[in-house]
Amino acid sequence: MKRTLFVILIFPLCSFAQIYKYNRVFNDSLVFKNFNQGFIDSQEYFVATNDYLFGVISAPAYYVPVAISFLVPPKNKRLGNIHNPNNKYLDINNDYYNGYIYGATKKKQKRLIQGTLTPIVFIGSVFAALISLN
């Protein structure tokens, strides 16, 4: 009987679940679903090829432009993609938009780092090859 009362009294305290993901707290599962869908779509449909090339060619400027671009989220005009079936939700659903922006920012940062490391790895491999030949 004591266990039953304990479960009945403790159950309401545990029923207010929160979702912890993306270093955020979601109280509503619908908000999380829309945010997650925006994040997934951004990983698939956001084009970050220019960011990779920007990282590659900014080596002569000591990667200062990359550091500035790393801190700035992508502009709204870059978010739209005709191949994204949920493109209309960027304007309608705020949770989807927040997830898409979060994912696009992460993808942009990843591509900038990849572009920055490419010349460094290339030059390092050339030096390693030259050292191994001697």
C-alpha positions in Angstrom: 0.0 0.0 0.0 2.9 2.4 0.8 4.5 1.7 -2.5 1.3 2.4 -4.4 0.8 5.7 -2.6 4.4 6.6 -3.2 4.0 5.9 -7.0 0.8 7.9 -7.2 2.3 10.9 -5.4 5.7 10.8 -7.3 4.2 10.1 -10.8 3.0 13.7 -11.4 6.4 15.1 -10.6 8.0 12.9 -13.3 5.3 13.4 -16.0 6.6 16.9 -16.9 9.3 15.6 -19.2 11.7 17.8 -21.0 13.7 17.0 -24.1 17.4 17.8 -23.9 19.1 17.9 -27.3 21.2 20.4 -29.3 22.3 21.9 -26.0 18.7 23.2 -25.6 15.7 22.4 -23.5 12.4 21.6 -25.2 9.3 21.5 -23.1 6.9 20.6 -25.9 7.3 17.7 -28.2 5.8 19.6 -31.2 8.4 22.3 -30.8 11.2 19.7 -30.7 9.7 17.9 -33.7 9.7 21.1 -35.8 13.1 22.2 -34.6 14.6 18.7 -35.3 13.0 18.7 -38.8 14.5 22.1 -39.6 17.9 20.9 -38.4 17.7 17.7 -40.5 16.6 19.6 -43.6 19.4 22.2 -43.2 22.0 19.4 -43.1 20.7 18.1 -46.4 19.6 21.1 -48.3 21.8 24.0 -47.1 24.5 24.7 -49.7 27.8 25.5 -48.0 30.2 24.9 -50.9 31.1 28.6 -51.1 32.1 28.5 -47.4 34.5 25.6 -48.1 36.1 27.6 -51.0 36.2 30.7 -48.8 38.2 28.8 -46.2 40.6 27.5 -48.8 41.4 30.8 -50.4 41.7 32.8 -47.2 45.1 31.3 -46.3 47.1 34.3 -47.6 45.0 36.6 -45.3 46.0 34.5 -42.2 42.4 33.1 -41.9 41.1 36.4 -40.5 38.1 36.4 -42.9 37.3 32.8 -41.9 37.3 33.7 -38.2 34.9 36.5 -38.8 32.7 34.4 -41.0 32.7 31.6 -38.5 31.0 33.8 -35.9 28.3 35.2 -38.3 25.3 33.0 -39.0 24.2 32.5 -42.6 22.0 35.2 -44.1 18.3 34.5 -44.7 18.7 34.8 -48.5 21.1 31.7 -48.4 18.5 29.5 -46.6 16.1 29.0 -49.4 16.6 26.0 -51.7 14.2 24.9 -54.4 15.0 21.2 -53.7 13.8 21.5 -50.1 10.2 20.2 -49.9 9.7 22.1 -46.6 11.0 25.5 -47.9 7.7 27.2 -47.2 8.0 26.4 -43.5 11.0 28.8 -43.2 8.5 31.7 -43.3 5.6 30.1 -41.6 6.9 28.0 -38.6 9.3 29.8 -36.2 10.5 26.5 -34.6 11.4 25.0 -38.0 13.2 28.3 -38.9 15.2 28.2 -35.6 16.2 24.6 -36.2 17.2 25.3 -39.8 19.3 28.3 -38.8 20.9 26.3 -36.1 21.8 23.5 -38.5 22.9 25.8 -41.3 25.2 27.6 -38.9 26.8 24.3 -37.8 27.2 23.2 -41.4 28.7 26.5 -42.4 31.2 26.3 -39.5 32.1 22.8 -40.4 32.7 23.7 -44.0 34.8 26.7 -43.0 37.0 24.5 -40.8 37.3 21.9 -43.6 38.4 24.6 -46.1 40.8 26.1 -43.6 42.5 22.7 -42.9 42.8 21.6 -46.5 45.8 23.8 -47.4 47.5 23.1 -44.1 47.2 19.4 -44.6 48.3 19.7 -48.3 51.4 21.7 -47.4 52.2 19.3 -44.5 51.9 16.3 -46.8 54.2 18.0 -49.3 56.8 18.7 -46.6 56.5 15.2 -45.3 57.1 13.8 -48.9 60.1 16.1 -49.4 61.6 15.1 -46.1 61.1 11.4 -46.8 62.8 11.7 -50.2 66.0 13.1 -48.6 
